[in-house]
Structure formats: structure tokens, C-alpha cells
């Protein structure tokens, strides 16, 4: 799979959902902690809108994410604990 495929809005949305679930937060709480509107967050997480760079930076600052993870799916620079939590949620989804 080409790296550019990871930048498809649906893939970004799936990663955003994984991160939120890894933190054990509702959409409302996750968005508010990062200073984002709940409606905007719902649009990002559902893939209706691609997350803006400003909103992505807010997530990075609040949740210790990286832009590489959000936009490209590169988890190599995420904190180990967060990467492990994301993997756990992802594995639960796969069944």
C-alpha cells in the first residue's frame, strides 16, 4: 500500500476514532479537552471532513500524538503506551 493511501480521509478518520477510544473518552470529552468543537470532531471522526492542520496540532499538543500518525498512519514516534493502547483497540475491533 502506498503511503499516500494512508492520507485518505476515511483512514484518517479511523485513526482519530482509534486514538479517542484508546483514551477511553467520548467524542464530546475528547473534543473539548483539545479545544475543538464537538460537531467539528464528529465530522473529522466520521470522515465527512478531513481534519484541519490547526485541529490536528491541537490533538498533538493535548494527546501527545504526531502529525505523521494522524495524516499518514506512522506510529513510530508515538509514546509506547499510547501506541500499545491504539493497537489494543484496533485488535478488539478486528475481533
C-alpha distances in whole Angstrom, upper triangle without the diagonal:
4,6,8,7,8,11,12,15,15,12,15,18,16,16,20,21,20,22,25,25,25,28,30,31,31,30,33,34,30,30,34,34,31,34,31,33,32,32,29,27,27,26,23,22,22,20,23,23,20,22,24,24,27,27,24,26,28,26,25,29,30,27,26,23,21,19,16,16,17,15,12,12,13,16,17,20,21,25,24,26,24,21,23,24,21,19,22,22,19,20,23,21,19,23
4,5,5,7,10,11,15,15,13,15,18,17,17,20,22,21,22,25,26,26,28,31,31,32,30,33,34,30,30,34,33,30,33,30,32,32,31,28,27,27,25,22,22,23,20,22,22,19,21,22,22,25,25,22,24,27,25,24,28,29,27,26,22,20,18,15,15,16,13,10,11,12,16,17,20,21,24,25,27,25,22,24,25,22,21,24,24,21,22,25,23,22,26
4,5,6,7,10,13,14,11,12,16,16,15,17,20,19,20,23,24,24,26,28,29,29,28,31,31,27,27,31,30,27,29,28,29,29,29,26,24,25,23,20,20,21,18,21,20,17,18,19,19,22,22,19,21,24,22,20,24,26,24,22,18,16,14,11,12,13,10,7,8,9,13,14,16,18,21,22,24,22,19,22,23,20,19,23,22,19,22,25,23,22,26
4,5,5,7,11,12,11,11,15,15,15,17,20,20,20,23,25,25,27,29,29,29,27,30,30,27,26,30,30,27,28,26,28,28,27,24,23,23,21,18,19,20,16,19,17,14,16,17,17,21,20,18,20,23,21,21,24,26,24,23,19,17,14,12,13,13,9,7,10,12,15,17,19,20,23,25,26,24,21,24,25,21,21,25,24,21,23,26,24,23,27
4,5,6,9,10,8,10,13,13,13,16,18,18,19,22,23,23,26,27,28,28,25,29,29,26,26,29,29,27,29,26,27,27,26,23,22,22,20,17,17,17,14,17,16,14,16,18,18,22,21,18,21,24,22,22,25,26,24,24,20,18,16,13,13,13,10,8,10,12,15,18,20,20,24,24,26,23,21,23,23,20,20,23,22,19,21,23,21,20,24
4,5,8,9,6,7,10,10,10,13,15,14,16,18,20,20,22,24,24,25,22,26,26,23,23,26,26,23,26,23,25,24,24,21,19,20,18,15,15,16,13,16,15,12,14,16,16,19,18,15,18,21,18,18,22,23,20,20,16,14,12,10,10,9,7,5,6,9,12,15,16,17,20,21,22,19,17,20,20,16,17,20,19,16,19,21,19,18,22
4,6,8,7,6,10,11,11,12,15,16,16,18,20,21,22,25,24,24,22,24,25,22,21,25,25,22,23,21,22,23,22,19,18,18,16,13,14,15,12,14,13,9,11,13,13,16,16,13,16,19,17,17,21,22,20,20,16,14,11,10,10,9,5,5,8,11,14,16,17,18,21,23,24,21,19,22,22,18,19,22,21,18,21,23,21,21,25
4,6,5,6,9,10,11,13,15,16,17,19,20,21,23,25,24,24,21,24,25,22,21,25,26,23,24,22,22,22,21,18,17,17,15,12,13,13,9,12,11,9,11,14,15,18,17,15,18,20,19,19,23,23,22,22,18,17,14,13,13,11,8,9,10,14,16,19,21,20,24,25,26,23,21,23,23,19,20,23,21,18,21,23,20,20,24
4,5,5,6,9,10,10,12,14,15,17,18,20,21,23,22,21,18,21,22,19,18,22,23,20,21,18,19,18,17,14,13,13,11,8,9,9,6,8,7,6,8,11,13,16,14,13,17,18,17,18,21,21,20,21,18,17,14,14,13,10,9,10,12,15,17,20,21,20,24,25,25,22,21,23,22,19,20,22,20,18,21,22,19,20,24
4,5,5,6,9,10,11,12,14,15,17,18,20,21,20,20,17,20,22,19,19,22,23,21,23,20,20,19,17,15,14,13,11,9,9,8,5,8,9,9,11,14,16,19,17,15,19,20,18,19,23,22,21,22,18,18,16,16,14,12,11,12,12,16,17,21,22,21,24,25,25,21,20,22,21,17,18,20,17,15,18,19,16,17,20
4,5,5,6,9,10,11,12,14,15,16,19,20,20,20,18,21,22,19,19,23,23,21,23,20,21,20,19,17,15,15,13,11,10,10,8,12,12,10,12,15,16,19,17,14,18,19,17,18,21,21,19,19,16,15,14,13,11,9,9,9,8,12,14,17,18,17,21,21,22,18,17,19,18,14,15,18,15,13,16,17,15,15,19
4,5,5,6,9,10,11,13,14,15,17,19,18,18,16,19,20,16,16,20,20,17,19,17,18,17,17,14,12,13,12,8,8,9,7,11,10,8,8,11,12,15,13,11,14,15,13,14,18,18,16,17,13,13,11,11,9,6,6,8,8,11,13,16,17,16,19,20,20,17,16,18,17,14,15,18,16,14,17,19,16,18,21
4,5,5,6,9,10,11,12,14,16,17,16,15,13,16,17,14,14,18,18,16,18,15,16,15,14,12,10,10,9,6,4,6,5,9,9,8,8,12,14,16,13,12,15,16,13,15,18,18,16,18,14,15,13,14,12,9,9,11,11,14,15,19,19,18,20,21,21,17,17,19,17,14,16,18,15,13,17,17,15,17,20
4,5,5,6,9,10,11,12,14,15,15,15,13,17,18,15,16,19,20,18,20,18,19,17,17,15,13,12,12,9,7,8,8,12,12,11,12,15,17,19,16,14,18,18,15,16,20,19,16,18,15,15,15,14,11,10,11,12,10,14,14,18,19,17,19,20,19,16,15,16,15,11,13,14,11,10,13,14,11,13,16
4,5,5,6,9,10,10,12,14,14,15,14,17,17,14,15,18,18,16,19,17,18,17,18,16,13,13,13,10,8,11,10,14,14,12,11,15,15,17,14,12,15,16,12,13,17,16,13,14,11,12,12,11,8,7,9,10,7,11,10,14,15,13,15,16,16,12,11,14,12,9,11,13,11,9,13,14,12,14,17
4,5,5,6,9,10,11,13,12,12,10,13,14,10,11,15,14,13,15,13,15,14,14,13,9,10,11,8,6,9,10,13,12,11,9,13,14,15,12,10,13,13,10,11,14,13,11,13,10,12,11,12,9,7,10,12,10,13,13,16,16,14,16,17,17,13,13,15,13,10,13,15,12,12,15,16,14,17,19
4,5,5,6,8,10,11,10,10,9,12,13,10,11,15,15,14,17,15,16,13,14,13,10,10,11,9,6,8,10,13,14,13,12,16,17,18,15,13,16,16,12,15,17,15,13,15,13,15,15,16,13,11,13,15,13,16,15,18,19,16,18,18,17,13,14,15,12,10,12,13,10,10,14,13,11,14,17
4,5,5,6,9,10,11,12,11,15,15,12,14,17,16,16,19,17,19,17,18,17,13,13,15,12,9,12,13,17,17,16,15,18,19,20,17,15,17,17,13,14,17,16,13,14,12,14,15,15,11,11,13,14,11,14,12,16,16,13,15,15,14,11,10,11,9,6,9,9,6,7,10,11,9,12,15
4,5,5,6,9,9,11,11,14,13,10,12,15,13,13,16,15,17,16,18,16,13,14,15,12,10,13,15,18,17,16,14,17,17,17,14,12,14,14,10,11,14,12,9,10,9,11,13,14,10,9,13,14,11,13,11,15,14,11,12,13,12,8,9,11,8,6,10,11,9,10,13,13,13,16,18
4,5,5,6,6,7,7,10,9,6,9,12,11,11,14,13,15,13,15,14,11,11,14,12,9,12,14,17,17,16,14,17,18,18,14,13,15,14,10,12,14,12,9,12,11,14,15,17,13,12,15,17,15,17,15,18,18,14,15,16,14,11,12,13,10,9,12,13,10,12,15,14,14,17,19
4,5,5,6,8,9,12,11,9,12,15,14,15,18,17,18,15,17,17,14,14,16,14,11,14,16,19,19,19,17,20,21,21,18,17,19,17,14,16,18,15,12,15,14,17,18,19,15,14,18,19,16,18,16,19,19,16,16,16,14,11,12,12,9,8,11,10,7,9,12,11,11,14,15
4,5,8,11,12,15,13,11,14,16,15,15,19,18,20,18,20,20,16,17,19,17,14,17,18,22,22,20,19,21,22,22,19,17,18,17,14,15,16,14,11,13,12,15,17,18,14,14,18,18,15,16,14,17,16,13,13,13,10,7,9,9,5,5,9,8,6,9,11,11,12,15,16
4,6,9,11,13,10,8,12,14,12,13,16,16,18,16,19,19,15,16,19,17,14,18,20,22,22,21,19,21,21,21,17,16,17,16,12,13,15,11,9,11,12,15,18,19,16,15,19,20,17,18,16,18,17,14,13,14,11,8,11,11,8,9,12,11,10,13,15,14,15,18,19
4,7,10,12,10,9,13,14,13,15,17,17,18,16,19,19,16,16,19,18,15,17,20,23,23,22,20,23,24,23,20,19,20,18,15,17,18,15,12,15,15,19,21,22,19,18,21,23,20,21,19,22,21,17,17,17,14,12,14,14,10,11,14,12,10,13,15,14,14,18,18
4,6,8,6,6,9,11,10,12,14,14,15,13,16,16,13,13,17,16,13,16,19,21,21,21,18,21,22,21,17,17,19,16,13,16,17,13,12,15,15,19,20,22,19,18,21,23,21,22,20,23,22,19,18,19,16,14,16,17,13,13,16,15,13,15,18,16,16,20,21
4,5,5,6,8,10,11,13,14,13,13,10,13,14,11,11,14,14,12,14,17,18,19,20,18,20,22,21,17,18,20,17,15,18,19,15,14,18,18,21,22,24,20,18,22,24,22,24,22,26,25,21,21,22,20,17,19,20,16,15,19,17,14,17,19,17,17,21,21
4,6,5,6,8,10,11,12,10,10,7,9,10,7,7,11,11,9,11,14,15,15,16,14,17,19,18,14,15,17,15,13,16,17,14,14,17,17,19,20,22,19,16,19,22,20,23,22,25,24,21,22,23,21,18,20,21,17,16,19,19,16,17,20,19,18,21,23
4,6,5,6,9,10,10,9,8,5,9,10,8,9,12,13,12,14,17,17,17,18,16,18,20,18,15,16,18,15,14,17,18,15,15,19,18,21,22,24,22,19,22,25,23,26,24,28,26,23,24,25,23,20,22,23,20,19,23,22,19,21,24,22,21,25,26
4,5,5,6,9,10,10,10,8,12,13,10,12,15,15,14,16,19,20,19,20,17,19,20,18,15,16,17,14,13,16,16,12,12,16,17,20,21,23,21,19,22,25,23,25,23,26,25,21,21,23,20,18,20,21,18,18,21,21,18,21,23,22,21,25,26
4,6,5,7,9,8,10,9,12,12,9,10,13,12,11,14,16,18,17,17,14,16,17,16,12,13,14,11,9,12,13,10,9,13,13,16,17,20,17,15,18,21,20,21,20,23,21,18,18,20,18,15,17,19,16,15,19,19,16,18,21,20,20,23,25
4,6,5,6,5,6,6,9,9,6,9,11,10,10,13,15,16,15,15,12,14,15,13,10,11,13,10,9,12,13,10,11,14,14,17,17,20,18,15,18,21,20,22,21,24,22,20,20,23,21,18,20,22,19,18,21,22,19,20,24,23,22,25,27
4,5,5,6,7,7,11,11,9,12,14,14,14,17,19,19,18,18,15,16,17,15,12,14,14,11,11,14,13,10,12,16,16,19,19,22,21,18,21,24,23,25,24,27,25,22,22,24,22,20,22,24,21,20,24,24,22,24,27,26,25,28,30
4,6,8,10,10,14,14,11,14,17,16,15,19,20,21,20,20,16,17,17,15,12,13,13,9,9,12,11,7,9,13,14,17,18,21,19,17,20,23,22,24,22,24,22,19,19,22,19,17,20,22,19,19,22,23,21,23,26,25,25,28,30
4,6,9,10,13,12,10,13,15,13,14,17,18,19,18,17,13,13,13,11,8,9,9,6,6,9,8,6,8,11,12,14,15,18,17,15,17,20,20,21,20,22,20,18,18,21,19,17,19,21,19,18,22,23,21,22,26,25,25,28,30
4,7,9,12,11,10,14,15,14,15,18,19,20,17,17,14,13,14,11,9,11,11,7,9,12,11,9,12,15,15,17,17,21,20,17,19,23,23,24,23,26,23,21,22,25,23,20,23,25,23,22,26,26,24,26,29,29,28,31,33
4,6,9,7,7,10,11,11,12,15,16,16,14,14,11,11,12,10,7,10,11,8,9,12,12,11,13,16,15,17,16,20,19,16,18,21,21,23,23,26,24,21,23,25,24,21,23,25,23,21,25,26,23,24,28,27,26,29,31
4,5,5,6,9,10,11,12,14,15,15,13,14,12,12,15,12,10,13,14,12,12,16,16,14,16,19,19,20,19,23,21,18,20,23,23,26,25,29,27,24,26,28,27,23,25,27,25,23,27,27,24,25,29,28,26,29,32
4,5,5,6,9,10,10,12,14,14,13,15,13,14,17,15,12,14,16,14,13,17,18,16,16,20,19,21,20,23,21,18,20,23,23,26,25,29,27,25,26,28,26,23,24,26,23,22,25,25,22,23,27,25,24,27,29
4,5,5,6,9,10,11,12,11,11,13,12,14,17,16,13,15,18,16,16,19,20,18,19,22,21,23,21,24,22,19,20,24,24,26,26,30,29,26,28,30,29,25,26,28,25,23,26,27,23,24,28,26,24,27,29
4,5,5,6,9,10,11,10,8,10,9,10,13,12,9,12,15,13,13,17,18,17,17,20,19,20,18,21,20,16,17,20,21,24,24,27,26,24,26,28,27,24,25,27,24,22,25,26,23,23,27,26,24,27,29
4,5,5,6,8,10,10,9,10,8,10,13,13,9,11,14,12,11,14,16,14,14,17,16,17,16,19,17,14,15,19,18,21,21,25,24,21,23,25,24,20,21,23,21,18,22,22,19,20,24,23,21,24,26
4,5,5,6,8,8,9,11,10,13,16,16,13,14,17,16,14,18,19,18,17,20,18,20,19,21,19,15,17,20,20,23,23,26,26,23,25,27,25,22,23,24,21,19,22,22,19,19,23,22,19,22,24
4,6,5,6,5,5,8,8,11,15,15,12,13,17,16,15,18,20,19,19,21,19,20,18,20,19,15,16,19,19,22,23,26,26,24,26,28,27,23,24,26,23,21,23,24,21,21,24,24,21,23,26
4,6,5,6,5,6,5,9,12,13,10,10,14,13,12,15,17,17,16,18,16,16,15,16,15,11,12,15,15,18,19,23,22,20,23,25,24,20,20,23,21,18,20,22,19,18,22,22,19,22,25
4,5,8,8,9,8,12,15,15,12,12,15,15,13,15,18,17,15,18,15,17,15,17,14,11,13,15,15,18,18,22,22,19,22,23,22,18,18,20,18,15,18,19,15,15,19,18,16,18,21
4,6,8,9,10,14,17,18,15,15,19,18,16,19,22,20,19,22,19,20,18,20,17,14,15,17,17,20,21,25,25,23,25,26,25,21,21,23,21,18,20,21,17,16,20,19,16,18,21
4,5,6,9,12,15,17,14,14,18,18,16,19,22,21,20,22,19,19,17,18,16,13,13,15,15,19,20,24,24,22,25,26,26,22,22,24,22,19,20,22,19,18,21,21,18,20,23
4,7,9,12,16,17,15,16,19,19,18,21,23,23,22,24,21,21,19,20,19,16,15,18,18,22,23,27,27,26,28,30,29,25,25,27,25,22,24,26,22,21,25,24,21,23,26
4,6,9,12,14,12,13,16,16,16,18,21,21,20,22,19,19,17,18,17,14,13,16,17,21,22,25,25,24,27,29,28,25,24,27,25,22,24,26,23,22,26,26,23,25,28
4,6,9,12,10,10,13,15,14,16,19,19,19,20,17,16,13,15,14,11,9,13,14,17,19,22,22,21,24,26,26,22,22,25,24,20,23,25,22,21,25,25,22,24,27
4,7,8,6,6,10,11,10,12,15,15,15,17,14,13,11,13,13,9,9,12,14,16,18,21,20,19,22,24,24,20,20,23,22,19,22,24,21,21,24,25,23,25,28
4,5,5,6,9,10,11,12,14,15,16,17,15,14,11,14,14,11,10,14,16,18,19,22,21,20,23,25,26,22,22,26,24,22,24,27,24,24,28,28,26,28,31
4,5,5,6,9,10,10,12,14,15,15,13,11,8,12,13,10,9,13,15,16,18,20,18,18,21,24,24,21,21,25,24,21,24,27,25,24,28,29,27,29,32
4,5,5,6,9,10,11,12,14,15,13,13,11,14,15,12,13,16,18,19,20,22,20,19,21,25,25,21,22,26,25,22,26,28,26,26,30,30,29,31,34
4,5,5,6,9,10,11,12,13,12,12,10,14,14,11,12,16,17,18,19,21,19,18,20,23,23,19,20,23,22,20,23,25,23,23,27,27,26,28,31
4,5,5,6,9,10,10,11,9,8,7,10,10,7,9,12,13,14,15,17,16,14,17,20,20,16,17,21,19,17,20,22,21,21,24,25,24,26,29
4,5,5,6,9,10,10,9,8,7,11,12,10,11,14,15,16,16,18,15,14,16,20,20,17,18,21,21,19,22,24,23,23,27,28,27,29,32
4,5,5,6,8,10,9,10,10,14,14,12,14,17,17,18,18,20,17,15,17,20,20,17,19,22,20,19,22,24,22,23,27,27,26,29,31
4,5,5,6,7,7,8,9,12,11,9,12,15,15,15,15,17,15,13,14,17,17,13,15,18,16,15,18,20,18,19,23,23,23,25,28
4,6,5,5,4,5,7,10,10,9,12,14,14,14,13,14,12,10,12,15,15,12,14,17,16,15,18,20,19,20,23,24,24,26,29
4,6,6,7,9,10,14,13,13,15,18,17,17,16,17,14,12,13,17,16,14,16,19,18,18,21,23,22,23,26,27,27,29,31
4,6,8,11,13,16,14,13,17,19,18,18,17,18,16,13,13,16,15,13,15,18,16,16,20,21,20,21,24,25,25,27,29
4,6,9,12,14,12,12,15,17,16,16,14,16,13,10,10,13,12,9,12,14,13,12,16,17,16,18,21,21,21,24,26
4,7,10,12,11,11,15,16,15,14,12,13,10,7,7,11,11,8,11,14,13,13,16,18,17,19,21,22,23,25,27
4,7,9,7,8,11,12,11,11,9,11,8,6,8,11,12,9,10,13,13,11,14,17,16,17,20,21,21,23,25
4,5,5,6,9,10,9,9,8,9,7,7,10,13,14,11,11,15,15,14,16,19,18,18,21,23,23,24,27
4,5,5,6,8,9,9,10,11,10,10,13,16,18,15,14,18,18,16,18,21,20,19,23,24,23,25,28
4,6,6,5,6,5,7,9,8,9,13,15,17,14,13,17,18,15,16,20,19,18,21,23,22,23,27
4,6,5,4,4,5,8,8,8,11,13,15,12,10,14,14,11,13,16,16,14,18,20,19,20,23
4,6,6,8,9,12,12,11,14,16,17,13,12,16,15,12,15,17,16,15,19,20,19,20,23
4,6,8,11,13,13,13,17,19,20,17,15,19,19,15,17,20,19,17,21,23,21,22,25
4,6,9,11,12,13,16,18,20,17,15,18,18,15,16,19,19,16,19,22,20,21,24
4,6,9,11,11,14,15,17,14,11,14,15,12,12,16,15,13,16,18,17,17,21
4,6,8,9,12,13,15,13,10,14,15,12,13,16,17,15,17,20,19,20,23
4,6,5,9,9,12,9,7,10,12,10,10,14,14,13,15,18,18,19,21
4,6,8,9,12,11,8,11,14,12,12,16,17,16,18,21,21,21,24
4,6,8,11,10,9,12,14,13,14,17,18,18,20,23,23,24,26
4,6,8,7,6,9,11,10,12,15,15,15,18,20,20,22,24
4,6,5,6,9,10,11,12,14,16,17,18,20,21,23,25
4,5,5,6,9,10,10,12,14,15,16,18,20,21,23
4,6,5,6,9,10,11,13,14,15,17,19,20,21
4,5,5,6,9,10,11,12,14,15,17,19,20
4,5,5,6,9,10,10,12,14,15,17,19
4,5,5,6,9,10,10,12,14,15,17
4,5,5,6,9,10,11,13,14,16
4,5,5,6,9,10,11,12,14
4,6,5,6,9,10,11,12
4,5,5,6,9,10,11
4,5,5,6,9,10
4,5,5,6,9
4,5,5,6
4,5,5
4,5
4
